């Protein structure tokens, strides 16, 4: 989380990246990238990057920087209402 917004994460040997949805076609063409379907539904502006293609510092930095750049303009998720226990 950066600025209370999802940015990057690690899940089962792959990197989760949040990016500008307008870049979807370009992002999905990159090696080792698959749409994020964590909930069995593809989420726009999110992708998984296979850890095996992140074999240099430069490659990791590319994805982290992509996510950080979008984070500057991304909308934060709506806060979930908390259910009070009685």
LINDATA-V30737 format. One record per backbone hydrogen bond with DSSP energy under -1.0 kcal/mol. NH is the residue of the N-H (numbers start at 1). CO is the residue of the C=O. E is the energy in kcal/mol with one decimal. If there is no record, write none. Layout:
BEGIN
nh=NH co=CO e=E
nh=NH co=CO e=E
END
This chain:
BEGIN
nh=2 co=5 e=-2.7
nh=5 co=2 e=-1.3
nh=9 co=16 e=-1.9
nh=11 co=14 e=-2.9
nh=15 co=49 e=-3.0
nh=16 co=9 e=-3.4
nh=17 co=47 e=-2.7
nh=18 co=7 e=-2.3
nh=19 co=45 e=-2.9
nh=23 co=20 e=-2.7
nh=24 co=21 e=-1.6
nh=27 co=23 e=-2.8
nh=28 co=24 e=-2.8
nh=30 co=27 e=-1.5
nh=33 co=30 e=-1.5
nh=34 co=48 e=-2.4
nh=36 co=46 e=-1.4
nh=40 co=37 e=-2.6
nh=43 co=36 e=-2.4
nh=46 co=43 e=-1.4
nh=47 co=17 e=-2.1
nh=48 co=34 e=-3.0
nh=49 co=15 e=-2.7
nh=50 co=32 e=-2.8
nh=51 co=13 e=-2.0
nh=53 co=50 e=-1.7
nh=54 co=51 e=-1.2
nh=60 co=56 e=-1.9
nh=61 co=57 e=-2.8
nh=62 co=58 e=-1.8
nh=63 co=59 e=-1.6
nh=64 co=60 e=-2.4
nh=65 co=61 e=-2.9
nh=66 co=62 e=-2.2
nh=67 co=63 e=-2.1
nh=68 co=64 e=-2.6
nh=69 co=65 e=-2.5
nh=70 co=66 e=-1.7
nh=71 co=67 e=-2.1
nh=73 co=70 e=-1.6
nh=74 co=70 e=-1.8
END
